[in-house]
Amino acid sequence: KLVQIDLTEVYYLESYGNYVKLWLEKEYILTPRTLSSFEEQLPNNDFFRIHKSFIVNKNYIDFIEGNMVTLKNKTTLNIGKSQRSAFKNFIR
């Protein structure tokens, strides 16, 4: 099944084994691709890999506290240790 997705509606992407969940506001779409393959194709001015399991759309970030990102839909995601410094620079 082929589904067209507007990237502006994607809150974040989550690695799920050999699949990726594309999270929208209240639902997700499961795709048979890897997170790395998405990372290569997403516009890097809006999307950032904050953890080995997550790529986040900066337009949906509500706030950052410590090593956690809270999105506008109240989802909380962990920022990986190796990504914290680069992510803070990306957000500025």
Secondary structure as GFF3:
##gff-version 3
##sequence-region A 1 92
A	DSSP	three_ten_helix	7	9	.	.	.	ID=ss1
A	DSSP	beta_strand	12	16	.	.	.	ID=ss2
A	DSSP	beta_strand	19	23	.	.	.	ID=ss3
A	DSSP	beta_strand	28	31	.	.	.	ID=ss4
A	DSSP	alpha_helix	35	41	.	.	.	ID=ss5
A	DSSP	beta_strand	47	51	.	.	.	ID=ss6
A	DSSP	beta_strand	54	57	.	.	.	ID=ss7
A	DSSP	three_ten_helix	58	60	.	.	.	ID=ss8
A	DSSP	beta_strand	61	65	.	.	.	ID=ss9
A	DSSP	beta_strand	68	71	.	.	.	ID=ss10
A	DSSP	beta_strand	76	78	.	.	.	ID=ss11
A	DSSP	three_ten_helix	81	83	.	.	.	ID=ss12
A	DSSP	alpha_helix	84	91	.	.	.	ID=ss13
###
